[in-house]
Amino acid sequence: MPGDNPHAAFSAFLTPLKDALNCVVHPRIAFSPGGDTVLNRKHNLYLTGHLRVNDAFLRLRGTSLEFRARMFYMIITDDRDDYGPYRVTTRGYDYSVRQTDGAAVIDYHWHPVGLSHEKRPHLHLGSSQLRPDAVLSNKQHLSSGRITLESVVRDLIGLGSVPRYPDYGDLLDLCEAPHILYRSWTFDYERETGQKIAE
């Protein structure tokens, strides 16, 4: 989402994420130092709290599930019409649903940089959802295409989380609209690294 300065671009990026997550939990925002103003540096955003401590999981109302959301992003300049002069581009995400006993249910990952051989957006089914003799394992990367936080919140409601607002569907559509309008993650990543990403 564009902004007239780095902080405005960060706010335009963060506000719809907070509003979407607020449909199921009270967000607890933390981000890396300079994450709201420093250009061209990868930053961490923890939408469910903590930055330097263990990742925080927030309890989902009406379920025995907990959720963690973190993203990786950069504030960049963009001289394209309607895309700048500043905006935030996502560099990865890690959304995780757990049972309250810690057992994994589902993980949504995108880590184009790192040790894993899988650079594309993908899912992991939690071992709690698999039989011991299942063909799938929780180590398999199931290609998913890029998944928005708003889509994950819809999934959380589908898993039984009680929405905090009766019109949550309209609110999620409204929150997702700016991302869909301004998304260019493949373009940004390929331009900056010279590597192609297949969705």
C-alpha positions in Angstrom: 0.0 0.0 0.0 1.5 3.4 -1.0 2.3 6.2 1.3 3.8 9.7 1.1 6.6 8.7 3.5 7.9 5.4 4.9 5.8 5.6 8.1 2.6 6.3 6.1 3.3 3.3 3.9 3.9 1.1 6.9 0.6 2.3 8.5 -1.3 1.6 5.3 0.2 -1.9 5.3 -0.4 -2.6 9.0 -3.9 -1.2 9.4 -5.8 -3.8 7.2 -3.8 -6.6 8.8 -4.8 -5.6 12.3 -8.4 -5.1 11.3 -8.5 -8.5 9.7 -7.0 -10.3 12.7 -9.3 -8.3 15.0 -12.1 -10.4 13.5 -11.0 -13.3 15.7 -8.5 -12.1 18.3 -7.1 -8.8 19.7 -3.9 -8.3 17.8 -0.7 -7.7 19.7 1.7 -5.9 17.4 5.5 -6.0 17.6 8.0 -5.2 14.8 11.7 -5.0 14.5 13.5 -1.7 15.3 13.0 0.8 12.5 10.3 -1.5 11.0 8.0 1.5 10.6 10.5 3.9 8.9 13.8 2.2 7.7 13.9 1.6 3.9 15.3 -1.4 2.1 15.8 -3.6 5.1 14.0 -6.9 5.8 11.8 -6.4 8.9 9.8 -8.7 11.1 6.2 -8.1 12.1 4.6 -10.1 14.8 0.8 -9.7 14.7 0.2 -11.9 17.7 3.0 -10.4 19.9 6.6 -10.9 20.9 9.7 -10.1 18.9 12.7 -11.4 20.8 11.0 -13.9 23.1 9.2 -17.1 22.1 6.6 -16.6 19.5 3.2 -15.8 21.0 0.1 -17.8 20.2 -3.3 -16.2 20.9 -6.3 -18.3 21.9 -9.1 -18.4 19.3 -12.5 -17.8 20.9 -14.9 -20.8 21.0 -12.1 -23.4 20.1 -9.3 -25.3 21.6 -7.0 -23.7 19.0 -4.3 -21.0 19.2 -2.9 -18.9 16.4 0.4 -17.1 15.6 1.0 -14.7 12.7 4.3 -13.2 11.7 5.4 -11.6 8.5 8.6 -10.4 6.9 8.5 -7.2 4.8 10.5 -4.2 3.4 9.6 -0.6 3.0 10.7 0.4 -0.5 10.5 3.3 -2.9 8.3 2.8 -6.0 8.2 5.3 -8.8 5.2 3.6 -10.6 2.1 5.7 -10.8 -0.2 5.0 -7.8 2.3 2.6 -6.1 4.5 5.1 -4.2 6.5 7.1 -3.6 6.8 4.6 -0.7 5.2 1.2 -0.1 5.6 -2.0 1.8 6.3 -5.3 0.1 5.9 -8.7 1.8 9.0 -10.9 1.9 7.5 -13.9 3.6 5.1 -15.1 6.2 4.6 -17.8 8.9 1.0 -18.4 10.1 0.5 -21.3 12.5 -2.5 -22.9 14.1 -2.0 -25.2 17.1 -4.1 -27.0 19.6 -3.8 -25.6 23.1 -1.6 -28.6 24.0 0.8 -27.4 21.3 0.0 -30.0 18.7 0.3 -28.6 15.1 -2.9 -28.3 13.1 -1.8 -26.3 10.0 1.1 -24.0 9.0 1.0 -21.5 6.2 4.6 -20.7 5.1 6.4 -18.6 2.5 10.1 -18.2 3.0 11.8 -17.5 -0.3 15.1 -16.9 1.4 16.5 -19.4 3.9 17.7 -22.9 4.4 14.7 -24.7 3.2 14.7 -26.0 -0.4 11.1 -25.0 -0.8 10.9 -21.3 -1.7 7.3 -21.2 -2.9 4.3 -20.5 -0.7 3.1 -23.7 0.9 1.2 -25.5 3.6 2.1 -28.1 6.2 -0.6 -30.3 7.7 0.0 -30.7 11.4 0.8 -34.2 12.7 -2.3 -33.9 14.9 -4.3 -34.0 11.7 -2.6 -37.1 10.2 -2.9 -40.8 11.0 0.3 -42.6 11.8 -0.1 -44.5 8.5 -1.0 -41.5 6.4 0.5 -41.0 3.0 1.2 -37.4 3.9 3.5 -36.2 6.6 3.8 -32.9 8.4 7.2 -32.4 6.7 5.7 -32.3 3.2 5.4 -28.9 1.5 2.0 -28.6 -0.1 2.1 -25.9 -2.7 -0.6 -23.3 -2.1 0.2 -20.1 -3.9 0.4 -17.0 -1.8 -2.2 -16.9 1.0 -3.3 -13.6 2.5 -3.8 -13.1 6.2 -7.4 -12.4 5.5 -7.8 -15.9 3.9 -6.2 -17.4 6.9 -8.7 -15.6 9.2 -11.5 -17.0 7.1 -10.0 -20.5 7.6 -9.8 -19.9 11.3 -13.5 -19.1 11.4 -14.1 -22.2 9.3 -12.2 -24.2 12.0 -14.6 -22.9 14.6 -13.2 -19.6 15.8 -16.1 -17.4 16.8 -16.0 -14.1 14.8 -16.1 -11.0 16.9 -18.3 -9.2 14.4 -21.4 -10.4 12.5 -20.2 -8.7 9.3 -16.7 -10.2 9.4 -17.0 -11.4 5.8 -17.5 -7.8 4.6 -14.7 -6.5 6.8 -12.3 -9.2 5.6 -13.1 -8.3 2.0 -12.5 -4.7 2.7 -9.2 -5.4 4.4 -8.0 -7.7 1.6 -8.9 -5.3 -1.2 -5.8 -2.9 -0.9 -3.5 -5.9 -0.9 -5.1 -7.4 -4.0 -4.9 -3.9 -5.7 -1.2 -3.3 -4.9 0.3 -6.7 -4.7 3.4 -7.2 -6.7 5.4 -9.6 -4.6 6.7 -11.7 -7.5 7.8 -8.5 -9.4 9.6 -7.1 -6.3 11.3 -10.3 -5.4 12.5 -11.1 -9.0 13.6 -7.6 -9.6 15.7 -7.4 -6.4 17.2 -11.0 -6.5 17.2 -11.9 -10.2 15.5 -15.2 -9.2 12.2 -16.3 -10.6 9.5 -17.5 -8.3 6.8 -19.8 -9.6 3.4 -19.3 -7.8 
